Amino acid sequence: MKLVPLELRLPRRSGSLRAQVEAALLVHGRPLRWAITGVESQAGQPAELLCVEAVLIAHGDGVAGSEDPSA
């Protein structure tokens, strides 16, 4: 298990903002903490981009969210 810093840019969609960010982060590992650090508008694009910085817990086996019960 290791801590991994991550920066993402996600298109903003309708619905729960928290759920969108957490779902995108789970692809990379289990979020320990995260923050939206900016919002970018793009000319000609209907959706804004969310700038997210996070620290994730990544497992050596490559499986996000799996835990070792002996730890």
N, C-alpha and C positions, 0 to 999 in steps of 0.2 A: 504494500500500500504506500502511496506517495501523494504529496500535495502538488497540484498542477495549477499554475496561473493560466487564465484564458481570457481573451478579448474576442467578443463577437459583435457583429452588426446584423440585426434582425429586422425584417420588414414588420411594421406594426400592423396588426390585424384587429378586427373587431372582436370583442369578448374580453375575458379576463387577462389583463396584462401579466399578472403573476404567473398564471398557468402557461402562457406563451413562453415566457422566459425560462421557467423551470423545465418545461418539456425540451426546449432547445439545449439546455445545459446537461440534462440527463443523458443525451447522446454521447457526451464526452466523459462522464463520470458523475459521482454524487456531489451536488453542490454543498460546500461548507458555508460559503457566504457569497453574495453577489450584490451588485449595485448597478443601476442604470446611470451611466456617467454622461450621457448626452443624447440628444435627439437631432437627427439630420433630416432636412427636407431636400428632396431632389427635384429639380426643375423637370416638369413634364411627367412626374411620377405621382400617382394618387396616394401612395403609402409613404409614411416617414420611416426612417431607419433608426432603430434604437441601438445605442452603443452600450454594451454590457461588459463589465469587468467582473470576473469571478475567480474564486479559488475552489478547486474541485478535489475530491478524494478519488484517485484512480487506483485500480487494483492491478496487480502484476499479471493476472490471468486475462486481462482485457475485458472482463465482464463488469459493466457498470452496475452498481447496486448490490453485488454479491458480497457477503460478509463471512469472515472466518469466525465461527462461534467460539473458538479457543482463544481469540484475541482479547 
